[in-house]
Amino acid sequence: MSDTDKTKSDSDGSRKQLSLGRGKDTGVVKQSFSHGRSKQVVVQKKKKRISAAPTKATKSGADASSTAKAKSAGPSKAAELAKKLGITEAELRARQAALKKREEDVQKRQAEDAAKQDAQRRLKEEQDRLQREEQEREEAEARKKAEEEARKQAEEAAAIAAQEAKANKTKKPPAKAEEPVEARAPREGPRRPEPPKEVSGAGALGELGGRVKSKKPKIEPAKPARQTRGEPKRRQGKLTIAAALDGDEDRQRSLASVRRARERERERRMGGSDKSEKSTREVIVPETITLSDLANRMKERVADVVKYMMKQGEMMRANDVLDADTAELIVEEFGHTVKRVSEADVEIGLEGPDDDEVDLKGRPPVVTIMGHVDHGKTSLLDALRSTDVVSGEAGGITQHIGAYQVQLKSGDKITFLDTPGHAAFSAMRARGADITDICIIVVAADDGVMPQTKEAISHAKAAGVPIIIAVNKIDKPDADANKVLTELLQYDIQVEAMGGEVQAIEVSAKEKMGLDELTEAITLQAEILELQANPDRDADGVVVESQLDKGRGPVATVLVKRGTLKRGDIVVAGSQWGKVRALTNERGQQLKTAGPTVPAEVLGLDGAPDPGDPFVVVDSEARAREITDYRIRMKKQARGTSTAKASLEQMLSRLKDGSAETQEAPLVVKGDVQGSVEAITQAVEKMSNEEVRARVIYGAVGGISESDVLLAQSSGAPIIAFNTRANKQARELAEKEGVEIRYYSVIYDLINDVRDTLSGMLAPEKRETFIGYAQILEVFNISKVGKVAGCRVTEGVVKRGCGVRLLRDDVVIHEGMLSTLKRFKDEVPEVKEGIECGMAFERYEDMRVGDLIECFQVEMIERELEVNV
């Protein structure tokens, strides 16, 4: 406790005020104020209390010592100490408890530190022990190996020395036995010991006299060593005189042979080869692979793989192709693991992961307008968009799909897809139903439910999307909306007014009636569906339409489903890819980005994709090329397979029926958009039967070029141009080569002309009409004429030149033509019932009395091709 401003107790218990002492740490400071005022202030520097961690022996500060004294003293001393410190006994006890707790915490922390240090010390000792054991084990193994090597070398050296001693004992001369002449020093191993000397008795005397007393070996004359012509020289180790003189003995083992034997012995003792074990690899096996490529992936010799296949009974070469199952068996036989892959793996993970619900945000609905032709679909959309789209369409009908976005007065946005109503555009309507959220079926109040209306209902039900019925043209005098709604009951469409769940709105596109109610119904249905998408990711969606623009190149109309499409993104759309160079809306305005359910025209693709193809943004051009190359290969394979299959089926059908070959009409189709080309191709190919068939050999978007004319000229096909024109060079070439170019802007005219052409190729139908019967009464043989039958017409009439059948006992004997019809001596055109006449057949005379002649006429009727599109 500081002495400043505190009271201090005297011995008699009185209290006096303490004054500020002026020591060496005090000073005077002059303070200046405004208006020339100043003041002298005495300043004292207060020393900072330095507190240390309390221990069992000492306490820091005056309070610590006082509290320690109070702790050791009794209750009276504690009271006195509290009174001395100027605090209450409760505060004193609180300070004592805090100090005690602090001391316990310090002791606990010290104990934990000691335990941690002890654990680290034990861990380090354990690691040192393991390291010493490992080092000792390695040293022991090295010593054992060195001892083993030394022992083997000693054994081999002893064996070689024994052989040399044996040879020296039997062949060495007495005078030169103790002085061997070495031809060369041994290359490895210990020095071979000298052969032992034979000595007698004992002592040096015996050793000196050993030469006289020892038994001398018998010395035979030396024989020259024989050398075979052409025999390679061999290294023989240590050369002695005895070995040099002994030419008939077997040659000694070479050092290389000794090394090989030593290696074999080491392998035997170690239980196998010192070489490392064969490594196991993961071999990637595609659908097809050559044998040499498979061997390279396994890091095996091609000869080994070929040998294995020969053992399996398959004579194969390195360039032969293996299927995936056979390759997998080979890889497993060689001890490797297999990873099966296919070409379709390039599309794995293309669309990216699924979106998290946290990232989803609301999006505008996609609404498809469908219905029968000329029921006012585009006019209704024009009324919503306040634009005139109909004026830009040839013939007043929509012939390709369109995507538009409308912003309502409330600020809500709706994306509309306009689909054609003609029967040829069934596939386009199906695509529109597949990518939509809500389907509006437009029915004219003065026309009712028509075939394409039924088809639109089927498409909407197949897609599983909600349906809204828009009864259009209610402003006409003969309009009857109730009749339309009643007809819809036959197709399981029950509106709300009749107790169902389908909304029905009466509208008039011409008078702009009921538009607010229609948009309100769309907004309400969208709220029920709770449409959401994640805009913060790479974009993906579907291609609505595509075309070739003369100034801009391939243009694809896309509808984004998820994410945001930006300029510079690398896009894969079906079998086409490219970098997005520009984004425009349906009005031609430039866009920087296109979010979910925003229709946009994309420029920058390398070709026009097919409508309905999915598009997705990828991370690199290499990935885009890989995906498109795979899809192009799959398309070619599918096209080749289907063509071969169709040709085989047609051939078998013709062989079975014995009919003539089918007449084929080839066509070259050029259109303004890909959807129109697809619709024309499908409609034309449906106009086929067993006798005639139309086949589109080439269909594409864009204007007619010289290459198109050359293709048509080589295949003998006319060019069908739908909303496109030929350039000057193509027109001149077509006139020169005689290629016909037909221009169309309405699909009705195109389909009718193709149908008429195919109908003209059909053979006329033969229709047989019965006209009468005649009974043979007598047969006359007239010279220069032949046999003539005298007949009576029993039923109908007989006409000259008609067809006849000769019936005998109700069995047809002959069928031919009537050559002569006479009444007495005159030729008559016809003979009626009950009149007798003379009849003769062409190139047939086997007629008998009682035979019956059936007369008929054959009419040739021109046929028309029945088309169901």
DAHUVEN-V480944 format. One line per field, one symbol per residue. phi: phi as a letter, one per 30 degrees, with the letter a starting at -180 (. if undefined). psi: psi as a letter, one per 20 degrees, with the letter a starting at -180 (. if undefined). A space follows every 50 residues. Layout:
phi: ???
psi: ???
//
This chain:
phi: .dddhccbdddcidcbddcddccdccacbcccbdiidbacbdccdddddc ccddbddbbdiddddddddddddddddddddddddibddddddddddddd dddddddddddddddddddddddddddddddddddddddddddddddddd dddddddddddddddddddcbddddcddbdcddadddaidddddddccbc hbidddddddddddddddccddcdddbddidddbdcidccddddddcddd ddddddddddddddddddddildddddddccccdcddbadddddddddic ddddddddddddicdbcdcdccddddddddddddicccbdbbddddcdid diddddddddbdbddccccblddicjdddddddddhbcddddcdiibdca dbbbbccdddjdcbcccccdcdddcdddddddddcccbccccbddcbidc eddddddddddddicdcbccdciddddcdbddddddddddciccdddcic cddbbcbbddchcidddddddddddddddhdbacdcaddbabddabaccd ccidbcdcbdcbibdbdjdcccbicbblcddabbcdciddbdbbddicdb ccckddaddddjddbadcdbdddddddddddddddddddddddddddddd dddddddidddddbcdbccbbdbddddddddddddddbbdcbacbddaba cjddcdddddddddcicdcccchbbcdddddddddddicdcccbbbdedd dddddddddddddddcccbdblcbcdcaccccdibjdbcdbbdcaibccd iddbbccbhicdcabacdcbbbbiccdbdabddicdacbbcdhabdcbdj dccccabccccdccddccc
psi: pqipkrqqprhjiqpqpqroqnbijrrppppqrrkjqrpppppppppppo prpqahgrqprhhggghghhhhrahghggggghhikrrhghghghghghg hgghgggghhgggghghgghghghggghghggggghgghggggggggggh gghggghhgghgghggghhhiqqhhjhimqophqqqhrrqppqqqqqoqr crrhghhhjhhhhqopqppqpqpqpqpppipqqqpjbpprgghhhniiqq qrqrhghggghgghhghghikaqiqqqpqpqoppoahqqqhhhghhhikr phhhgggghhhjjooqrhjqpqrhgghgggghhjkrqpoprrhiihjpjg irrqqqhhipqqqqqopppraqqkjkghhghhhhikrnhhhippjjqpjq qqpqppprhiiqqppqopqqiqhikghhhhhhhhjrhqppoppphihapr ghgghggggghhikqqpppoorliiqhjpnhhgghghhhhkkoorhhkja ippppprohgilpjhghghhhggghhhhhmpqqoimrqqrbqpgrqroph hibpppoqopgqapprqiqopoocjqrrpohqpqaijjqpqhroapkopq pppiqirorqpipqqqpriqhghgggghgghgghggghghghghgggggh ghghhgikrrqpppoqqppprhrhhggggggghgihmqaigqpppoippr qrrprhhgghghhhikqrpoookrqqrghhgghghgikpppppqiphggg hgghghghhhiqqqpppppphrqppphqpqopqjgbppporpohpcqpqp jrqqpopolkpohqpbqphpoqodjqpqhqprpiqqrppqqokpjmqqpi qpppqrqppoppqqpppn.
//
